[in-house]
Structure formats: structure tokens, C-alpha cells
Amino acid sequence: MQVAYKQLLKVGLPALLIVLSLAAGCFTPVPHSTVPTHAHPVVGTWEFQDGGLSHRREFTPDGKCIMYRGRTAVGKDKKPIEYKDNGEAIQVCDFYTVSPRKVIVIKIDRRKEKLPYEVLADGRLSVEGRNIAKRIR
């Protein structure tokens, strides 16, 4: 172990941090993508409804999925008169492609859930197999 440590010091601090993170279980390497993320049809911004809220997912060309929760209805008698956009990013996760239409988002939590997203034939997005999103950008 001491020899490996000395070799890592020659390589530099970033390599040492990666090895230590792997050893501690704090780092989940993203598997190799079958389709480049920048060319995948999932790249863009999608919106869907769940639990009375409008949620957004923004997939970036560099393999990030930014999850937003917001756009709650504001008005008397729960009528959606006006929308207040409080859509703050709640998580930034990595994603990788598994097919020309499907990606896996690695959720950043203790369980490191792998969430499936799939671009359907009609151009909508299946969100974790539970909701359907429409592209907004």
C-alpha cells in the first residue's frame, strides 16, 4: 500500500482523491455510454405533472440531469389562475445512455438509485416509468 501511495503522489492529488473516494464508497463511476450524450435525443428540457406540481428535467450535452421542482398553482380556491415559478434545482445528477432512446440517471442519495428515462416514439419522455414529460426546450 505504501508503494501505491507514493506512486499516486507522483501522479497528483486529483488521482489520490479519486482513489480515496472509491475506497470510501463516496464516488460512483458513470458507466461508458453507448451513444454520446451530446447527440442523444433526451438532451433538452422536459416538463411533467406529478402530485399537483410541475417538474422539469434538464438533460445537458455533458451528461448532467438537473432536476427542478416548482411552478405551483397560486390562486383562490386552488384555481390555477397564475403560476409562481419557484423552480429551483433540487439535484444535479449524472446520466449515461444505454440505447439510442434510453438513458439512466444516477440519483445522488445514499441508495444511488438508477432511474430510467426513455424517449418514446411520439417524442415524449417516459420519466422513471411513472410519468410522461413533454419537451419544452
C-alpha positions as CSV (number, residue, x, y, z in Angstrom):
1,M,0.0,0.0,0.0
2,Q,2.8,2.4,0.8
3,V,4.3,1.9,-2.7
4,A,0.9,2.6,-4.4
5,Y,0.5,5.7,-2.2
6,K,3.9,7.1,-3.3
7,Q,3.1,6.4,-7.0
8,L,-0.2,8.3,-6.6
9,L,1.7,11.3,-5.1
10,K,3.7,11.4,-8.3
11,V,0.5,11.4,-10.4
12,G,-1.0,14.1,-8.3
13,L,-3.7,15.0,-5.8
14,P,-6.7,14.5,-8.1
15,A,-5.8,10.9,-8.7
16,L,-5.3,10.4,-5.0
17,L,-8.7,11.9,-4.2
18,I,-10.4,9.6,-6.7
19,V,-8.8,6.5,-5.3
20,L,-9.7,7.6,-1.7
21,S,-13.3,8.3,-2.8
22,L,-13.6,4.9,-4.4
23,A,-12.3,3.2,-1.3
24,A,-14.7,5.1,0.9
25,G,-17.6,4.3,-1.4
26,C,-18.4,8.0,-2.0
27,F,-17.9,8.0,-5.7
28,T,-19.9,6.1,-8.3
29,P,-18.2,5.9,-11.7
30,V,-20.5,6.5,-14.6
31,P,-20.5,3.5,-17.0
32,H,-19.4,4.1,-20.6
33,S,-22.2,5.5,-22.7
34,T,-23.3,3.6,-25.8
35,V,-24.4,6.8,-27.5
36,P,-22.6,10.1,-27.0
37,T,-24.6,12.2,-24.5
38,H,-24.4,15.3,-26.7
39,A,-26.0,13.6,-29.6
40,H,-28.8,11.8,-27.6
41,P,-32.4,12.9,-28.2
42,V,-33.0,13.2,-24.5
43,V,-30.8,16.4,-24.4
44,G,-33.1,19.3,-23.7
45,T,-35.7,20.4,-21.1
46,W,-38.7,18.4,-20.3
47,E,-41.8,19.1,-18.1
48,F,-44.3,16.8,-16.4
49,Q,-47.0,17.0,-13.7
50,D,-46.9,14.9,-10.5
51,G,-48.5,15.5,-7.2
52,G,-50.0,18.8,-8.2
53,L,-46.6,20.2,-9.1
54,S,-45.0,20.8,-12.4
55,H,-41.5,19.2,-12.5
56,R,-38.7,19.8,-15.0
57,R,-35.7,17.7,-16.1
58,E,-32.9,19.4,-18.0
59,F,-30.5,17.0,-19.7
60,T,-27.3,18.7,-20.8
61,P,-24.9,17.6,-23.5
62,D,-22.2,16.9,-21.0
63,G,-24.1,14.2,-19.2
64,K,-25.9,16.0,-16.4
65,C,-29.5,15.8,-15.4
66,I,-30.7,18.9,-13.5
67,M,-33.9,18.1,-11.6
68,Y,-36.3,21.1,-10.9
69,R,-39.4,21.2,-8.8
70,G,-41.6,24.2,-9.0
71,R,-44.4,26.1,-10.8
72,T,-47.0,25.7,-8.1
73,A,-50.5,27.0,-8.7
74,V,-51.3,30.2,-6.9
75,G,-54.9,31.5,-6.6
76,K,-58.1,31.4,-4.6
77,D,-60.0,28.1,-4.3
78,K,-56.9,26.2,-5.7
79,K,-57.7,27.5,-9.2
80,P,-54.6,27.7,-11.4
81,I,-55.0,31.4,-12.1
82,E,-51.4,32.3,-12.0
83,Y,-48.2,30.3,-11.8
84,K,-45.4,31.1,-9.5
85,D,-42.1,29.8,-10.9
86,N,-40.1,28.7,-7.8
87,G,-38.3,26.1,-9.9
88,E,-35.0,25.8,-8.1
89,A,-32.7,23.0,-9.0
90,I,-33.2,20.3,-6.3
91,Q,-30.5,17.9,-7.6
92,V,-27.8,17.7,-10.3
93,C,-27.2,14.1,-11.3
94,D,-25.1,12.3,-13.9
95,F,-26.7,10.3,-16.7
96,Y,-25.4,7.8,-19.2
97,T,-27.0,6.4,-22.4
98,V,-27.9,2.7,-22.7
99,S,-29.5,2.9,-26.1
100,P,-30.4,5.4,-28.8
101,R,-33.6,6.2,-26.9
102,K,-32.9,5.3,-23.2
103,V,-30.8,6.9,-20.5
104,I,-30.1,6.1,-16.9
105,V,-29.9,8.9,-14.3
106,I,-27.8,8.1,-11.2
107,K,-29.6,9.8,-8.4
108,I,-27.4,11.3,-5.7
109,D,-28.5,9.8,-2.5
110,R,-27.5,7.0,-0.2
111,R,-29.0,4.4,-2.4
112,K,-27.5,5.8,-5.6
113,E,-30.7,4.9,-7.5
114,K,-30.6,4.3,-11.2
115,L,-33.6,5.9,-12.7
116,P,-34.7,5.0,-16.3
117,Y,-35.8,7.7,-18.8
118,E,-36.8,6.8,-22.3
119,V,-37.7,9.0,-25.3
120,L,-40.9,7.5,-26.8
121,A,-41.7,7.0,-30.4
122,D,-44.1,10.0,-30.3
123,G,-41.3,12.3,-29.0
124,R,-42.5,12.4,-25.3
125,L,-40.3,11.2,-22.4
126,S,-41.1,8.4,-20.1
127,V,-39.9,9.5,-16.6
128,E,-38.9,6.6,-14.4
129,G,-41.7,4.6,-15.9
130,R,-44.3,6.6,-13.9
131,N,-44.9,9.9,-15.7
132,I,-44.8,11.3,-19.2
133,A,-43.0,14.5,-20.0
134,K,-43.2,16.9,-22.9
135,R,-40.2,18.7,-24.3
136,I,-40.3,22.4,-23.6
137,R,-36.9,23.3,-25.0
